């Protein structure tokens, strides 16, 4: 039952098969191997015991083998243990079936695999946790015999793997699948935290849902080949359960089938299954954009939390990733000299108002969009620099008569696209270094403050490239075009740039003063008003 036998070359323990004695192994270590003459190695093992290596892994010994080389240990086979909700041991069991039966009398218990085990048909009617613990539960290939059925009104099964390696698996080759949730109208619930669910059959699925069945996938790996991960049966009554996916890896892709009462497959949108704030990503971590009616994703896919923005401090240290843009926007205001970076396109329902704080807003090639009103507004105490470290970063408003940005504070623009019925309305201080502004019925730039235009492109379809109403504009370079290129009511200094009036003047001096020391001008009448310099 115990002891160490360090013999050589295989081991000093030798068994001769005769009528005068016998050997039964229930333990012991054999550092240099084990040999038995006259009987096979398997014949001397007691029932329920096996040979393992130094790492505790089972050694598969040929039926007629009389010796085993290398380190050998004899261990008792224990499939699983069951502990109660407080962690107290209820028992250890030689079969998974015995352990599963023990959970039924102990709600909220934990069944922990202690070795690879053969599974069985299990009807879960009491909540418990299945801890794969790095081992494999093989449910076999019994046709039309599903692995685990959840039934009853408090049957919540949680699947996890607490091993460091997270190599635990549930394997099934049954026609039906691995899990059946919502059996016969019961509101069963399955939660998968981690571990691997491997289904090796072209029919069936990993998880079948009916009636009030609830499925939560928070992690784990689902290997399914050509069969779907999830089937929702809708042939008894309307499916009133739910699927909520906030994690998991699907190396073979992801597929869902929904069957109606006439056994025909109906469409179901994959994105409806995702928990709020989550998305599908490829193996390189790139977010996948799915069609609205997509029912499958081919090839490798993973589900991760979908962050739309990040905030870093002035030293580049991450403050947080956010799946809510407004929370990120607020934290950027609260952290001086921080950087707010868009990680995905964002649609906001209302105007985003920066009331205070100094920070950088990096569009990162993404779009901040508002359908009904001005997208971004800076109050007088706000100091914001907008840049685009990617390509095509945009701030856009589709609101009728609305500008993309309304500035009362200090706004520096280093890049990006800005689109709206109006472009940018400035009542504070605007420093425009580069970027493009496109306006519809109103001005690309309306100025009632102080604006410094170093470069960029400014175009209005039906109004002015720049309309300076009651402030001061300094133009050093850039491309300005509109029905009127530049219309001035106050003070404008032009040192360079290309100014084009597509319907009327390049410069229209309605009031005030324009000083021109450079630039090129094209319009039907380039001499409307009195200038210092020659346009």
Buried (B, 14 or more C-beta within 10 A) or exposed (E): EEEEBEBEEBBEBEBEEEEEEEBEBBEBBBBBBBBBEEBBBBBBBBEEBBBBEEEEEEBEBEEEBBBBEEBBBBBBBBBBBBBBEEEEEBEBBBBBBBBBBBBBEBBBBBBBBBBBBEBBBBBBBBBBBBBBBBBBBBBBEBEEBBBBBBBBEEBBBBBBBBBEEBBBBBBBBBBBBBBBBBBEBBBBBBBBBBBBBBBEBEEBBBBBBBBBBBBBBBBBBBBBEEBBBBBBBBEEEEBEBBBBBBBBBBBBBBBBBBBBEEEEEEEBBBEEBBBEEBBBBEEEEEBBEBEEEBBBBEEBBBBBBBBBBBBBBEEEEEBEBBBBBBBBBBBBBEBEEBBBBBBBBBEBEEBBBBBEBBBBBBBBBBBBBBEBBBBBBBBBBBBBBBBBBBEEBBBBBBBEEBBBBBBBBBBBBBBBBBBBBBBBBBBBBBBBBBBBBBBBEBBBBBBBBBBBBBBBBBBBBBBBBBBBBEBBBBBBBBBBBBBBBBBBBBBBBBBBBBBBBBEBBBBBBBEBBBEBEEBEBBBEEBBBBEBEEEB
